[in-house]
Amino acid sequence: MFRTFSQTELTGNTRYEIILFWNAIVNSQVPPRVLPILKWPGGKRWLSPFIAPVLARELTGTYCEPFLGGGATYLELKPPAALLSDSNAELIAFYRECIDTPEQVVAAVQRNSNEEDCYYRIRRSKPRTAVGKAAKFLFLNRTCWGGIYRLNQRGEFNVPFGDSGRQICCKSDVLAASSLFAAAELECCDFAKSIDRMQNGDVVFADPPYTSRGQFNGFVRYNERLFSWDDQQRLSDVSKSARKRGVFVAVCGSFHRDVLSLYENWWVLKTERHSNVARSTKSRKSVCECIVFSRKPVEPVAGLDRITGDFIASVPHHD
């Protein structure tokens, strides 16, 4: 009944696109892609080359991303007007500081090393300046396990060292992304506040933490504290209201009956990727996700299905 877009398939397309991008760069035809500064669990870097053209065909006004995270889709789309928001105050403060003082933030980060003793020393530190706070946020994000942002009950970041060995940050990437973020309106707020501002011709791309009734792995349990099932229902309600105002809405979520039932008569594309939220690569399983659209996109999308009662019933039930 439905076709699945796999991460491997899309990543293969991405490799081909990178070759085209590189050839065009050499010939000075198009600028290079701008990549996210942050590593963000559930981020759409792998999907953004596919989804950005779909959103671009619908956009005549303002682009809204109410769960900003790493901002991969915004950086791929590069819309002329955008409202980017998140309820994570530290995240928004980080981006604002990168806009104001990107070189200082990078310099502060690069004084540290991606080693365990340095990681825990920085994690315990309490910077007083805005640059210091932004540098700590970036350093921890790039060197912690899985790029996870998690606080304990005292409001302290408590994710362990990732031991990834990766480069902490690239100055050119930070400068390029910061330049694009400077062109957008940034706000720390609940997702409903941002979506309620959108009108006819605007586009909303909502990629919340994934939760659904019946999925109880450790990561989803943590997401439940960030974004509850009640929040899922609120997102559905404000998205439906936006749809009535002529807004094109795309919502990402688990390919699960509970989630699909919130968007009956919308359109759905099933996707599949490998989860990176696991200590061992052997434990990283394939994850079924989806994007639901408020109307059938103008840009042709293979594998779309209408979300009807029969379609929901055909989705295998899983816990």
KOLDOBA-606101 format. One record per residue (C-alpha): residue number from 1; x, y, z. Coordinates in nm, 4 decimals. Layout:
NUM / X / Y / Z
...
***
This chain:
1 / 0.0000 / 0.0000 / 0.0000
2 / 0.2818 / 0.2393 / 0.0763
3 / 0.6403 / 0.2825 / -0.0346
4 / 0.9163 / 0.3494 / 0.2138
5 / 1.1937 / 0.6005 / 0.1524
6 / 1.5011 / 0.4598 / 0.3242
7 / 1.7849 / 0.6628 / 0.4691
8 / 2.0226 / 0.4603 / 0.2497
9 / 1.8289 / 0.5548 / -0.0598
10 / 1.8118 / 0.9216 / 0.0296
11 / 2.1728 / 0.9269 / 0.1432
12 / 2.2672 / 0.7767 / -0.1922
13 / 2.0857 / 1.0637 / -0.3598
14 / 2.2667 / 1.2992 / -0.1276
15 / 2.6047 / 1.1590 / -0.2352
16 / 2.5074 / 1.2218 / -0.5961
17 / 2.3922 / 1.5736 / -0.5076
18 / 2.7196 / 1.6449 / -0.3304
19 / 2.9062 / 1.5568 / -0.6532
20 / 2.6791 / 1.7936 / -0.8455
21 / 2.7242 / 2.0609 / -0.5811
22 / 3.1014 / 2.0240 / -0.5956
23 / 3.1107 / 2.0479 / -0.9759
24 / 2.8904 / 2.3559 / -0.9604
25 / 3.1069 / 2.5123 / -0.6901
26 / 3.4146 / 2.4679 / -0.9062
27 / 3.2293 / 2.6407 / -1.1889
28 / 3.0995 / 2.9129 / -0.9504
29 / 2.7379 / 2.8295 / -1.0274
30 / 2.5930 / 2.7712 / -0.6789
31 / 2.7139 / 2.8220 / -0.3224
32 / 2.8114 / 2.5176 / -0.1122
33 / 2.5647 / 2.3559 / 0.1268
34 / 2.5548 / 2.4993 / 0.4759
35 / 2.5617 / 2.2272 / 0.7394
36 / 2.4270 / 2.2374 / 1.0965
37 / 2.6630 / 2.3513 / 1.3716
38 / 2.5139 / 2.1098 / 1.6236
39 / 2.4708 / 1.7339 / 1.6279
40 / 2.1061 / 1.6854 / 1.7264
41 / 1.9292 / 1.3521 / 1.7928
42 / 1.6570 / 1.2966 / 1.5353
43 / 1.7973 / 1.5799 / 1.3213
44 / 1.6980 / 1.5915 / 0.9548
45 / 2.0378 / 1.6523 / 0.7950
46 / 1.9985 / 1.3263 / 0.5998
47 / 1.6455 / 1.4171 / 0.4870
48 / 1.6856 / 1.7906 / 0.4205
49 / 1.8017 / 1.7646 / 0.0547
50 / 1.4789 / 1.5779 / -0.0198
51 / 1.2309 / 1.7772 / 0.1892
52 / 1.3604 / 2.1294 / 0.1173
53 / 1.2429 / 2.1354 / -0.2488
54 / 0.8992 / 2.0108 / -0.1387
55 / 0.8661 / 2.2960 / 0.1120
56 / 1.0079 / 2.5538 / -0.1299
57 / 0.7304 / 2.4875 / -0.3837
58 / 0.4674 / 2.5670 / -0.1189
59 / 0.6353 / 2.8755 / 0.0299
60 / 0.5294 / 3.2284 / -0.0659
61 / 0.5548 / 3.3848 / 0.2791
62 / 0.7320 / 3.2936 / 0.6033
63 / 0.8974 / 2.9627 / 0.6853
64 / 0.8396 / 2.8442 / 1.0433
65 / 1.0385 / 2.5782 / 1.2254
66 / 0.9005 / 2.5518 / 1.5831
67 / 1.1375 / 2.2719 / 1.6977
68 / 1.4652 / 2.4188 / 1.5778
69 / 1.7252 / 2.1738 / 1.7087
70 / 2.0143 / 2.1716 / 1.4611
71 / 1.8139 / 2.3584 / 1.1964
72 / 1.9226 / 2.1333 / 0.9059
73 / 1.6083 / 2.1909 / 0.7016
74 / 1.6223 / 2.5694 / 0.7412
75 / 1.9885 / 2.5733 / 0.6377
76 / 1.9067 / 2.3636 / 0.3309
77 / 1.6001 / 2.5679 / 0.2344
78 / 1.7477 / 2.9179 / 0.2932
79 / 1.4081 / 3.0936 / 0.2877
80 / 1.3945 / 3.4749 / 0.2569
81 / 1.1841 / 3.5076 / 0.5738
82 / 1.1784 / 3.2665 / 0.8671
83 / 1.0633 / 3.2270 / 1.2255
84 / 1.2818 / 2.9749 / 1.4087
85 / 1.1849 / 2.8798 / 1.7629
86 / 1.2423 / 2.6245 / 2.0333
87 / 1.1444 / 2.5869 / 2.3986
88 / 1.5102 / 2.5208 / 2.4873
89 / 1.6326 / 2.8599 / 2.6136
90 / 1.9993 / 2.7532 / 2.6102
91 / 1.9722 / 2.6492 / 2.2457
92 / 1.8263 / 2.9828 / 2.1353
93 / 2.0800 / 3.1756 / 2.3457
94 / 2.3566 / 2.9728 / 2.1791
95 / 2.2411 / 3.0629 / 1.8282
96 / 2.2027 / 3.4296 / 1.9189
97 / 2.5567 / 3.4420 / 2.0523
98 / 2.6888 / 3.2666 / 1.7408
99 / 2.5176 / 3.5346 / 1.5329
100 / 2.6751 / 3.8146 / 1.7390
101 / 3.0242 / 3.6749 / 1.8075
102 / 3.0863 / 3.3589 / 1.6014
103 / 3.4638 / 3.3884 / 1.5862
104 / 3.4939 / 3.4378 / 1.9624
105 / 3.2748 / 3.1333 / 2.0288
106 / 3.4839 / 2.9169 / 1.7959
107 / 3.8103 / 3.0412 / 1.9501
108 / 3.6840 / 2.9570 / 2.2990
109 / 3.5805 / 2.6058 / 2.1922
110 / 3.9049 / 2.5324 / 2.0116
111 / 4.1064 / 2.5947 / 2.3272
112 / 3.9713 / 2.2600 / 2.4510
113 / 4.0253 / 1.9015 / 2.3414
114 / 3.7934 / 1.6105 / 2.2702
115 / 3.9254 / 1.4097 / 2.5649
116 / 3.7486 / 1.2692 / 2.8679
117 / 3.9186 / 1.4751 / 3.1402
118 / 3.8640 / 1.7970 / 2.9451
119 / 3.4999 / 1.7030 / 2.8811
120 / 3.4125 / 1.6587 / 3.2488
121 / 3.6033 / 1.9715 / 3.3452
122 / 3.4009 / 2.1755 / 3.0959
123 / 3.0784 / 2.0029 / 3.1990
124 / 3.1377 / 2.1101 / 3.5612
125 / 3.2308 / 2.4670 / 3.4678
126 / 2.9964 / 2.7632 / 3.5132
127 / 3.0855 / 3.0316 / 3.2551
128 / 2.9809 / 3.3861 / 3.3365
129 / 2.9970 / 3.5441 / 2.9921
130 / 2.7621 / 3.4880 / 2.6980
131 / 3.0552 / 3.3741 / 2.4818
132 / 3.1658 / 3.1282 / 2.7500
133 / 2.8158 / 2.9844 / 2.7854
134 / 2.7789 / 2.9439 / 2.4077
135 / 3.1222 / 2.7816 / 2.3807
136 / 3.0361 / 2.5358 / 2.6585
137 / 2.7060 / 2.4497 / 2.4881
138 / 2.8792 / 2.3822 / 2.1561
139 / 3.1667 / 2.1884 / 2.3120
140 / 2.9378 / 1.9599 / 2.5117
141 / 2.7076 / 1.9026 / 2.2154
142 / 2.9948 / 1.7996 / 1.9905
143 / 3.1731 / 1.5785 / 2.2438
144 / 2.8947 / 1.4206 / 2.4516
145 / 2.7318 / 1.0859 / 2.3778
146 / 2.4972 / 1.1101 / 2.0773
147 / 2.4631 / 1.4886 / 2.0864
148 / 2.1874 / 1.4420 / 2.3450
149 / 2.0737 / 1.7421 / 2.5464
150 / 1.9635 / 1.6139 / 2.8876
151 / 1.9374 / 1.7815 / 3.2267
152 / 1.9050 / 1.6234 / 3.5701
153 / 1.6506 / 1.7359 / 3.8300
154 / 1.8881 / 2.0146 / 3.9390
155 / 1.8940 / 2.1500 / 3.5857
156 / 2.2515 / 2.0300 / 3.5253
157 / 2.3691 / 1.8778 / 3.1984
158 / 2.4444 / 1.5120 / 3.2748
159 / 2.5168 / 1.3352 / 2.9443
160 / 2.8385 / 1.1246 / 2.9568
161 / 3.1449 / 1.1707 / 2.7397
162 / 3.0956 / 1.0436 / 2.3834
163 / 3.4550 / 0.9426 / 2.3039
164 / 3.3836 / 1.0063 / 1.9349
165 / 3.7247 / 1.1404 / 1.8382
166 / 3.5561 / 1.3840 / 1.5992
167 / 3.6648 / 1.7396 / 1.5307
168 / 3.4902 / 1.9612 / 1.7845
169 / 3.3879 / 2.2295 / 1.5386
170 / 3.4835 / 2.3829 / 1.2054
171 / 3.5160 / 2.7604 / 1.1983
172 / 3.3905 / 2.7939 / 0.8405
173 / 3.0788 / 2.5866 / 0.9202
174 / 2.9992 / 2.8017 / 1.2250
175 / 3.0447 / 3.1258 / 1.0302
176 / 2.8330 / 3.0074 / 0.7367
177 / 2.5465 / 2.8784 / 0.9516
178 / 2.5545 / 3.1829 / 1.1808
179 / 2.5220 / 3.4090 / 0.8782
180 / 2.2040 / 3.2296 / 0.7729
181 / 2.0595 / 3.2232 / 1.1243
182 / 2.1125 / 3.6006 / 1.1387
183 / 1.8578 / 3.6372 / 0.8571
184 / 1.5823 / 3.4710 / 1.0630
185 / 1.3762 / 3.5697 / 1.3645
186 / 1.4761 / 3.3555 / 1.6635
187 / 1.2421 / 3.3053 / 1.9564
188 / 1.2342 / 3.0888 / 2.2675
189 / 0.8715 / 2.9845 / 2.3064
190 / 0.6201 / 2.7024 / 2.2959
191 / 0.5612 / 2.5612 / 1.9482
192 / 0.1954 / 2.6697 / 1.9475
193 / 0.2886 / 3.0373 / 1.9741
194 / 0.4995 / 3.0196 / 1.6585
195 / 0.2555 / 2.8121 / 1.4538
196 / -0.0378 / 3.0362 / 1.5503
197 / 0.1402 / 3.3301 / 1.3836
198 / 0.1491 / 3.1633 / 1.0417
199 / -0.0953 / 3.2635 / 0.7681
200 / -0.1851 / 3.1771 / 0.4083
201 / 0.1294 / 3.1192 / 0.2020
202 / 0.3460 / 3.0346 / 0.5016
203 / 0.5047 / 2.6931 / 0.5631
204 / 0.5489 / 2.5083 / 0.8937
205 / 0.8005 / 2.2260 / 0.9281
206 / 0.7514 / 2.0648 / 1.2702
207 / 0.9973 / 1.7989 / 1.3861
208 / 0.9205 / 1.7373 / 1.7559
209 / 1.0775 / 1.4836 / 1.9921
210 / 0.9098 / 1.1554 / 1.9032
211 / 0.6551 / 1.0127 / 2.1437
212 / 0.3614 / 0.7808 / 2.0982
213 / 0.1493 / 0.5724 / 2.3281
214 / 0.2991 / 0.2261 / 2.3426
215 / 0.6636 / 0.3049 / 2.2656
216 / 0.8658 / 0.2746 / 2.5830
217 / 1.2362 / 0.2537 / 2.5018
218 / 1.4657 / 0.4661 / 2.7187
219 / 1.5066 / 0.7477 / 2.4699
220 / 1.1325 / 0.7805 / 2.4120
221 / 1.0767 / 0.7771 / 2.7902
222 / 1.3107 / 1.0746 / 2.8169
223 / 1.1349 / 1.2476 / 2.5253
224 / 0.8061 / 1.2030 / 2.7122
225 / 0.9349 / 1.4524 / 2.9687
226 / 1.0277 / 1.6947 / 2.6913
227 / 0.7228 / 1.6426 / 2.4713
228 / 0.4308 / 1.4489 / 2.6145
229 / 0.1438 / 1.2781 / 2.4378
230 / -0.0713 / 1.5764 / 2.5363
231 / 0.1807 / 1.7922 / 2.3488
232 / 0.1435 / 1.5650 / 2.0462
233 / -0.2294 / 1.6265 / 2.0550
234 / -0.1762 / 2.0020 / 2.0944
235 / 0.0575 / 1.9987 / 1.7949
236 / -0.2095 / 1.8244 / 1.5916
237 / -0.4714 / 2.0810 / 1.6975
238 / -0.2621 / 2.3896 / 1.6145
239 / -0.1465 / 2.2303 / 1.2883
240 / -0.5052 / 2.1667 / 1.1816
241 / -0.5952 / 2.5268 / 1.2662
242 / -0.2998 / 2.6490 / 1.0592
243 / -0.4135 / 2.4300 / 0.7708
244 / -0.7514 / 2.6045 / 0.7748
245 / -0.5712 / 2.9397 / 0.7418
246 / -0.3969 / 2.8204 / 0.4246
247 / -0.0663 / 2.7255 / 0.5850
248 / 0.1201 / 2.4292 / 0.4382
249 / 0.2167 / 2.2096 / 0.7336
250 / 0.4618 / 1.9179 / 0.7432
251 / 0.4929 / 1.7236 / 1.0691
252 / 0.7534 / 1.4544 / 1.1376
253 / 0.6825 / 1.1670 / 1.3738
254 / 0.6937 / 0.7962 / 1.4401
255 / 0.5165 / 0.5796 / 1.1832
256 / 0.2687 / 0.4666 / 1.4441
257 / -0.1080 / 0.4298 / 1.4501
258 / -0.1437 / 0.6731 / 1.7382
259 / 0.0408 / 0.9484 / 1.5528
260 / -0.1300 / 0.8846 / 1.2187
261 / -0.4731 / 0.8908 / 1.3807
262 / -0.4112 / 1.2541 / 1.4794
263 / -0.3871 / 1.3529 / 1.1118
264 / -0.6669 / 1.1693 / 0.9348
265 / -0.7225 / 1.2877 / 0.5741
266 / -0.3713 / 1.4353 / 0.5554
267 / -0.1013 / 1.2831 / 0.3339
268 / 0.1832 / 1.0691 / 0.4673
269 / 0.5270 / 0.9615 / 0.3482
270 / 0.6860 / 0.6731 / 0.5338
271 / 1.0633 / 0.6997 / 0.5832
272 / 1.3191 / 0.4690 / 0.7366
273 / 1.6572 / 0.5374 / 0.8944
274 / 1.9063 / 0.3825 / 1.1339
275 / 1.8859 / 0.5192 / 1.4866
276 / 2.2130 / 0.6684 / 1.6122
277 / 2.0961 / 0.6816 / 1.9745
278 / 2.2768 / 0.3675 / 2.0896
279 / 2.6176 / 0.3136 / 2.2440
280 / 2.7026 / 0.0198 / 2.0167
281 / 2.6627 / 0.0325 / 1.6388
282 / 2.5271 / -0.3223 / 1.6613
283 / 2.2382 / -0.1891 / 1.8735
284 / 2.1377 / 0.0738 / 1.6187
285 / 1.8190 / -0.0558 / 1.4645
286 / 1.6149 / 0.0592 / 1.1699
287 / 1.3481 / 0.3115 / 1.2738
288 / 1.0228 / 0.3726 / 1.0855
289 / 0.9235 / 0.7377 / 1.0768
290 / 0.6976 / 0.9522 / 0.8648
291 / 0.6207 / 1.3009 / 0.7434
292 / 0.2562 / 1.4025 / 0.7293
293 / 0.1496 / 1.6859 / 0.4987
294 / -0.1576 / 1.9050 / 0.5375
295 / -0.2242 / 1.8773 / 0.1639
296 / -0.0749 / 1.6913 / -0.1295
297 / 0.2484 / 1.8731 / -0.2167
298 / 0.2884 / 2.0474 / -0.5515
299 / 0.6351 / 1.8955 / -0.5830
300 / 0.5879 / 1.5298 / -0.6877
301 / 0.6627 / 1.2945 / -0.3977
302 / 0.6741 / 0.9220 / -0.4685
303 / 0.5172 / 0.6957 / -0.2089
304 / 0.2519 / 0.9309 / -0.0672
305 / -0.0619 / 0.7837 / 0.0885
306 / -0.3825 / 0.9465 / 0.2108
307 / -0.4354 / 0.8883 / 0.5830
308 / -0.7737 / 0.7190 / 0.5995
309 / -0.9226 / 0.4929 / 0.8603
310 / -0.8428 / 0.1905 / 0.6430
311 / -0.4829 / 0.3068 / 0.5975
312 / -0.4340 / 0.3492 / 0.9728
313 / -0.5780 / 0.0016 / 1.0312
314 / -0.3289 / -0.1408 / 0.7796
315 / -0.0279 / -0.0137 / 0.9772
316 / 0.1183 / -0.2972 / 1.1834
317 / 0.0603 / -0.2436 / 1.5529
318 / 0.3813 / -0.2293 / 1.7554
319 / 0.4754 / -0.1380 / 2.1096
***
